[in-house]
């Protein structure tokens, strides 16, 4: 049943993006031994439900204590521990803004990885739970910065995502010396998964890709990679 739901998501070209499409594209972009770190929030419900794993320690989720904002610094640690693997930090906008300064650490250390931000301008899981418990949510929304400009402020480069078929820059841009960070991959964060009652509300998602690339975007970053499966690979920064 879950495999069929993921397959439907993979074929879903609607825009704004459905969460299952984002999960399917994330899975397609990463190899079996690559690592995704999933932050706490509504996206964790989708990733835990639909993301297939094939090797130990390749999908890391903070259950139990459900720590927020651990994935960006965690991605740095994962890249140090397994430098040959592609690493993706999947995080909500609320969690991302709690620890996003670690982009500077990653850039300074030359740790290339990708940050995928699911954006709904809210603490979405809290909104979800409050809606279910009391029929409304209180003080769970907030305003987000321009993530393209935010990326640039660290010396990275931002992307604005505009369709399901252009999720972010692709393997054509894996050479060069500039760090790129992407932004605005609209999608419904709280679309309704099968067999679950979930309030439908508009949302967005965003991709922050810490990688060295050059040129304008031409191919999707989070779509099925080519035979070399090099979608997320980039060279580490060279000292100035």
ChimeraX attribute file (.defattr): number of C-alpha atoms within 10 A of each C-alpha:
attribute: neighborCount
match mode: 1-to-1
recipient: residues
	/A:1	7
	/A:2	12
	/A:3	11
	/A:4	10
	/A:5	15
	/A:6	23
	/A:7	15
	/A:8	14
	/A:9	21
	/A:10	21
	/A:11	12
	/A:12	17
	/A:13	14
	/A:14	13
	/A:15	15
	/A:16	18
	/A:17	23
	/A:18	24
	/A:19	28
	/A:20	28
	/A:21	25
	/A:22	30
	/A:23	23
	/A:24	25
	/A:25	23
	/A:26	22
	/A:27	23
	/A:28	17
	/A:29	22
	/A:30	24
	/A:31	19
	/A:32	15
	/A:33	18
	/A:34	21
	/A:35	25
	/A:36	28
	/A:37	25
	/A:38	28
	/A:39	28
	/A:40	24
	/A:41	24
	/A:42	21
	/A:43	25
	/A:44	22
	/A:45	14
	/A:46	19
	/A:47	23
	/A:48	14
	/A:49	14
	/A:50	22
	/A:51	18
	/A:52	17
	/A:53	16
	/A:54	11
	/A:55	11
	/A:56	10
	/A:57	14
	/A:58	20
	/A:59	19
	/A:60	16
	/A:61	20
	/A:62	15
	/A:63	11
	/A:64	6
	/A:65	7
	/A:66	13
	/A:67	14
	/A:68	18
	/A:69	22
	/A:70	22
	/A:71	29
	/A:72	29
	/A:73	17
	/A:74	19
	/A:75	26
	/A:76	24
	/A:77	14
	/A:78	24
	/A:79	19
	/A:80	13
	/A:81	10
	/A:82	14
	/A:83	14
	/A:84	11
	/A:85	20
	/A:86	24
	/A:87	27
	/A:88	29
	/A:89	28
	/A:90	29
	/A:91	30
	/A:92	31
	/A:93	27
	/A:94	25
	/A:95	21
	/A:96	24
	/A:97	13
	/A:98	12
	/A:99	15
	/A:100	19
	/A:101	13
	/A:102	17
	/A:103	22
	/A:104	15
	/A:105	15
	/A:106	20
	/A:107	20
	/A:108	13
	/A:109	15
	/A:110	19
	/A:111	24
	/A:112	26
	/A:113	28
	/A:114	25
	/A:115	27
	/A:116	29
	/A:117	27
	/A:118	30
	/A:119	28
	/A:120	26
	/A:121	18
	/A:122	19
	/A:123	19
	/A:124	25
	/A:125	19
	/A:126	17
	/A:127	21
	/A:128	22
	/A:129	16
	/A:130	15
	/A:131	15
	/A:132	14
	/A:133	10
	/A:134	9
	/A:135	10
	/A:136	11
	/A:137	16
	/A:138	10
	/A:139	9
	/A:140	15
	/A:141	15
	/A:142	11
	/A:143	10
	/A:144	13
	/A:145	9
	/A:146	12
	/A:147	21
	/A:148	21
	/A:149	17
	/A:150	17
	/A:151	24
	/A:152	15
	/A:153	12
	/A:154	17
	/A:155	16
	/A:156	23
	/A:157	25
	/A:158	25
	/A:159	24
	/A:160	21
	/A:161	21
	/A:162	15
	/A:163	17
	/A:164	23
	/A:165	15
	/A:166	18
	/A:167	27
	/A:168	28
	/A:169	27
	/A:170	24
	/A:171	21
	/A:172	17
	/A:173	22
	/A:174	19
	/A:175	15
	/A:176	14
	/A:177	15
	/A:178	16
	/A:179	24
	/A:180	24
	/A:181	33
	/A:182	31
	/A:183	28
	/A:184	24
	/A:185	28
	/A:186	27
	/A:187	26
	/A:188	23
	/A:189	27
	/A:190	24
	/A:191	19
	/A:192	17
	/A:193	15
	/A:194	10
	/A:195	6
	/A:196	7
	/A:197	11
	/A:198	15
	/A:199	14
	/A:200	12
	/A:201	13
	/A:202	15
	/A:203	22
	/A:204	22
	/A:205	27
	/A:206	29
	/A:207	31
	/A:208	29
	/A:209	29
	/A:210	27
	/A:211	31
	/A:212	24
	/A:213	24
	/A:214	17
	/A:215	12
	/A:216	11
	/A:217	19
	/A:218	13
	/A:219	18
	/A:220	22
	/A:221	27
	/A:222	27
	/A:223	24
	/A:224	17
	/A:225	20
	/A:226	11
	/A:227	7
	/A:228	7
	/A:229	14
	/A:230	18
	/A:231	26
	/A:232	27
	/A:233	21
	/A:234	22
	/A:235	15
	/A:236	17
	/A:237	19
	/A:238	9
	/A:239	7
	/A:240	3
